């Protein structure tokens, strides 16, 4: 059976660690095709999408999250969303006429946001290290903003014959006994899992295989798994809702122009056409 994008979870039987691992190869390929990215920019976007998936699955599986890399001096931003239905999407924005920002050469911050059950937002911002390493930035965020000790690696290698994207997040659970010793053992073990791109390529990104390798020799239990995919929440209805928020005079201007309005989604590239009759409908409804 070929691998497909999924999130797997497991917990060590001593209650010390939980792991969430994801294969995001096809999801990331959907995102980078929609954003027309290649090379390092494609892999960076894939890493951010993986981060969004791992973040949601760890902190808020049933709520939506968003991760934003904001480049300094208004050089643009990179956004990834992950939704409880399993879809994720991404967006790379640069000021008009300027080159796409590169996380390796441009200073940036990482902002992580998740919806809370009461609809409020939890958000935190950390600096991305000079190396541009998003895994490190994500770990720093988990420590500082969520008070969670974790070890994270994101890995994407989408060009070439064996494209693969994915990652894992190992979390030290609060109820762990002898937490310090457990942490030392796990840190030592994970030295072989800092750079995971080769492993992901060799296993077609299998999150099951990754967890088996990381927890090798440790009794552990599989927890539930879930599917993920590339997707978007745009729709004709959302387009109409957005248009309905315009001032009456602006809608009237669109009607007067006499042409159907064409609106594209920056995330997924879908395009929507709103007929004049529908615009007139908005005028009579308001
Ligand atoms: Zn869309």
Boltz pocket constraint, residues with backbone or C-beta under 6 A from the ligand:
constraints:
  - pocket:
      binder: B
      contacts: [[A, 232], [A, 233], [A, 234], [A, 265], [A, 266], [A, 267], [A, 268], [A, 269], [A, 270]]
      max_distance: 6.0
